[in-house]
Amino acid sequence: MRKVTAVLTLALALAACSGNKLPAGKRYPIAGEIKSLDTNTKSALIDAEKIGDWMDAMEMDYPIKPDSEFQKLHVGDKIRGTVVVVDPGYYVTDLKVVPKTQ
């Protein structure tokens, strides 16, 4: 009985710790340019290159998560990051702004 209680306690503790994590899903690299930003929805219109076997190259709105990732973006930025596809939606995270070449 003590083992069962210990295992349940550990499982609950781990579940509580994961509350701040973003949902898991299939991940794809994304590269493109920020065309516009929507501060209300925390999304970016990205002119993206082909995204693996998930999406052809196109300009599309992508939610950006977490908010700290959205805050570092500016219109015109060239970016690289990760698209996470979580049924039924998707979002972009782990963004890096590519330095502009002169």
GIPEHU-V753960 format. One record per residue. PHI is phi in radians with two decimals (none if undefined). Layout:
<<PHI> <PHI>>
This chain:
<<none> <-1.11> <-1.11> <-1.10> <-1.09> <-1.13> <-1.14> <-1.12> <-1.09> <-1.11> <-1.08> <-1.15> <-1.11> <-1.14> <-1.10> <-1.15> <-1.21> <-1.48> <-1.08> <-1.64> <-1.42> <-1.33> <-1.11> <-1.37> <-3.07> <-1.31> <-1.97> <-2.36> <-1.24> <-2.25> <-2.44> <3.08> <-2.20> <-1.33> <-1.68> <-2.79> <-2.25> <-2.05> <-1.20> <-1.22> <-1.76> <0.94> <-2.23> <-2.26> <-1.47> <-2.03> <-1.51> <-1.77> <-1.24> <-0.94> <-1.95> <0.80> <-1.67> <-1.69> <-2.64> <-1.27> <-1.06> <-2.96> <-1.64> <-2.71> <-1.38> <-2.24> <-1.10> <-1.99> <-2.35> <-1.30> <-0.96> <-1.08> <-1.23> <-1.10> <-1.07> <-1.54> <-1.62> <-2.41> <-1.02> <1.70> <-1.11> <-1.58> <-2.26> <-2.34> <-3.00> <-2.29> <-1.67> <-1.90> <-1.76> <-2.15> <-0.95> <-1.80> <-2.14> <-2.80> <-2.76> <-1.95> <-2.57> <0.93> <-1.39> <-2.22> <-1.48> <-1.37> <-1.03> <-1.33> <-1.51> <-1.79>>
